Amino acid sequence: MIKDIIDKNNSVTPGSNELEILREHFPACFKEDGSFDIVRFQEYLKDKVEVTDEGYELRFLGKNYARMLASLDTTTVIMPDEAHNSLPENKGSKNIYISGDNLDALKHLLKSYAGQVKCIYIDPPYNTGSDGFVYNDSFNFTAEELSTKLSISLDKAQRILDLTLRGSASHSAWLMFMLPRLLLARDILSKDGIIFISIDDNEQGNLKLLCDDVFGEENLVGQIIWKNATDNNPTNIAVEHEYIVCYCKNRASLSPIWKSKDSEIKDLLLRKGRELVQSYSGEDLQQIWKAWYRDHKSQLGPFEDYKFIDENGIYTGSRSVHNPGKEGYHYDIIHPVTGKPCAEPLRGYRFPETSMQRLIENGKIIFGEDETKLVEIKVYADEYEDKFSSVYNFDGRSGANELRDLFPNITQIFKNPKCTTLIMHLLSFVDLQGGYFLDFFGGSSTSADAILRINQKGDSDNKYIIVQAEEACNEDSEAFKAGYQTIDAIGIDRIRCAAKKIAAENPLFHGDLGFRHFMLKEPSRVALEKIINFDKHTAFGDNTLMDEFGVPTILTTWLERDGYGLTSDYHSLDLGGYTAYYIDKHLYLINPDLTDDAVAILLDKYQTEASFNPQNVVIYGYSFGWNELQSLKDSLQTVQAGEKNLRINFEIRY
């Protein structure tokens, strides 16, 4: 396990993951000495891709170091919170909360959730100089090792280490912090997935270039300006906004449902409208539509949230009828109440007078209170397409108000929290379809709260994964004084409080309000020394290493590594007093003291039970001596030669 990862990490260099992909798909482009033949590779792309040796890219100190960090595997293990996860509301939950460094968490998650997350929202540190961001890396490279791995000078290697070892809030440090996380985030997104990233002016420009580098500038969906403050500083241009940068995994695969959830109602009306048009050609469709809508309104769900649709199913939002061009139509429209001509648009009306009169007669023109207001046009829902505005306004204080509502005894439990309405607004333009949403800068768990509210509102089964480091709370903060030692403890409690509130307000909602909690842990110094020095050919195992982590932690880490995720249901297998574990095609032998009787029972299950066919036997090497392992391997050979003729892969993990 950890020893295997350490050995593999020693050979990792920048671009290792990319080279593995090329080796898999273009093996003929690798020479006998392992070097990559770029000329031959270009021949494969001829007539398909225009290859150029000119380009523009973002460069910063430590970029290759950051790329290498993305390729290194994590040596942390996943410890389940067994007391929490066994509670009735959490036991069957598919929601996940991870306490630990998000770089490690993403590396674990990729093993099971790669290509499965529909949407990511993150609110990373802004690097303002006052938000506490300081780059601090746990990888302990020497300047000599880094110089060799990155093929750079010793002086440059030392400059990179100065950023990581002493801590830095420079632009290079921030970019070096973000790059590996975004590289991993890209790989975890589904083919039609999208990512939203909140940022301010300090790093907005750099983030845009970094995302162009990671996702490809062709996959920029857009940038939202979020007006959330008032700046009365007279010495500069007012700063009243932040940004939300949005990229997709692959624009060609981006879902056409890149529009408001309100459009679900409009789409339904559109389909029904087309059916009515086909059935009642030449009839008064408006009257038929109104009758159908009134008869079926109760079946279409709560329409009070769709304020653009009136009681007759007609869109009543603002749409000016003035002609945006230079040559509009000029005539009087008489106000039905005042009897005076209505104000005429600056460039005249869009329609000729006969068309406008017909619109008025059909009830499709909206008049103001008097003749001073410009008239507007009603548009049927099937004629209206929603747009995702690039400017968003909301009260920045609402996030704090939401937390005060959930924690009424604490005035300010979290500084500058995002509000659920922001996350819900962003997600209203994404069709999660019951898939996973990820936030790996979890903070106060606003995202989890928003997903629960969306699920309750639409009776959906969307799932969330929240990651938050076990970052210590400031001892002077109200949160610390209220008993919260770490930020993740606040996030966890916020989800509990939000779930209770939703359950109390909506007793008929039976969706998933629980979550499973996991913690990422590094092996202790003593355990790490034992792992490095362990002789796999010894006659006896070392049970203290199994005790260091515990069976649940080893099993959870392996299930995630083998693609079963963090919420899978495995089976305990009693082999005459020895407990093994299996799921699907994997059998796990972790506990020591595997007796001959237990092996005999295992062989009998293989040979007599038709449904028992785990093809991968995975063994925790520290629990067994070398002779035990060889004997077990020999015994399992009989299964391969038996009636099932089942080929068994025998893997020992250290």
C-alpha positions, 0 to 999 in steps of 0.5 A: 500500500504505502510502501508501493506508493513510495517506490512508485513516487520515486520515479515520477517526473513532470508529465508522467501521467501524460506520458502514460496516456501517450504510451497507451495510445501511441506505443509506436512513438516510443523508441527502444530507450524509452524516448518519445519520437515527436516527429513520428507522433506528428505524422499520426496527427497529419491532416487531422490537427495543425501542428505548430511550434509557436505558442503562448503560455503562462509561465511561473516559478515552480510550474513543472514542480506543480505538474509533478505534484499532480503525478505523485500518488498520496501516501495518506490513508482514508479513515472512516468515521465509524461512529458517525457513518453507522448512524441511521441517517448516514449509513446508506447515504451517498453524500461524502465529507472528507476532512483532509488536504484537498490535493490528497483527497482529489488523488484518492477520489480520482481512483473511483470517481474519475469522469463522474463529477458533473459539476465543481464549485470552488472558492479557493484562497484569493491571495489578498495578503490578508486571507491567510493564504501561504503556500506550505508543502508537505513533500520533503525534497532536497534541492539536489533531488528536485534539481534531478527530477525537474532537470533544472539548476540547483539554484532554481530548485532552491528557489522553488523550495524556498516557496514551499518550505518557508511559505509564500503568498506570491503569485508564483506560490499561488499558481503552484498551489492551484495548478495540481488541484485544477489538473486533478479536478479536470480529470474528475469531471465528467465529459459534459462537466463544468467547473465554477471558480470564485476569485477576485482581482488579485489573481483573476487574470492569472486564474484565467490564464491557468485555466486556459492552460489546464482546460483549454481556452476553447472550453471557457464557458464564460466569466460572471461578474458578481456584484456583492459589495459597495466600495466607498474608497475615493482614491480608486475605481470602486471595487464592488464585485468578484468573479466566477470563472467557468470552464467545461471539460469538453465544449463539444460534449457540453449539455444543451441544458446550459440554461435555467432550471426554470426552462424545465417548465418551459420545455414541458410547455414547449412540447405540449404547445407543439402537440396542440399546434399539430392537433388544432391547426388553424384554430384559436391556439391561445384559447386552447392553450389557456384551457389546457394549461388551467386543466393541467396546472396542478399536475405541473408542480408549484409554479409560484417560483416561475414568476415569468409565467402568468395564470394562463401559461404565458410568459410576462417578463420584460421584452421591449418591442422597440426596433434596435436598428435605425429604421423603426416604424413610427405610429401612435399606440393609444393607452387603453386607460388614459386614451393618450398616445404611449411613449414611442421608443427612440428608434421606433417600433419593431413591427409595422402598424398592422402587425402591432394592432394584431398583437394588441387585439390578441392580448400580447401587448403589456401596457404600463400604468399610463402612457408614459411607459414603453409598451412591452410584449408578452411571449409564450413560454415556447417562444422564450429562451433563458440566458445565463447572465454574466452579471449577478447581483445579490446581498453579500450578507445573506451567507452570514445571515444563513449561518446565524439562522443555523447557529443562533447562539453565535454572532459570526461563526464563519467570516465571509461565507458564500450563500446558498442562493449563489450556489443554487443560482449557478447550479440552476444552469446545470443538469446534475441528473442525480450525479455528483457535485464536488467542492474541495474548498468546503469552508462552511459547507454552503455547497452541501446546504445548497444541494440539500435545498435543491434536492428538497425543492425538486425531489432530486437525488443529487449527491455531494462530495465536500473536502475541507482541511482540518485547519485550526480555528483562530483561538480568538474567533467566536467559533473557537470559543463555541467549541469548534477546534477546526474549520471542517468541524464547523462544516460538518455541523452546518450540514447537520443543522441544515438537514434538521431544518429541511426535515422540520420544514418538509416532513414529507421529504424523504431524500438523502439528508445524511453523509458519510465522513472520512479523514485522511491520515498520514502514517506516523513516523514510527510506522513509516520507518517500519514500512520502509525497513520491512523485509517481505521475505521474513518468516513472520508478519508485523501486526503492529502495522495493521494495528497502526491503521486498523482494518476499516481504514485499510479496507476503505482505502483499498475499496476507493483505490480499486474503483468501488468508491467511498459509499460501497457496500462490501461483505464480511466473510466468516471463514471458520473464525477468520474474517475476510472481506469481498465485493464484486470481483475483489476478495481482501485478506487483511487480518493476520492468523489465516489458518489452514482451516480458513483457507480450506473453507475459502477454497470450498466456497470458490468451488461450490458456490456459483455466485462467489467468484472474486477474481482478485485476491488482495493481501495485506503483506504485513499481516503474513510471513513469506511462507504463508503467502506462498502456501496461500498462493499455491492453494488458490492455484487449484481453483484455476485448475478446477471446474470454474477455471477461474483465473485469480490475480494474486496481489500483495500490497505493502 
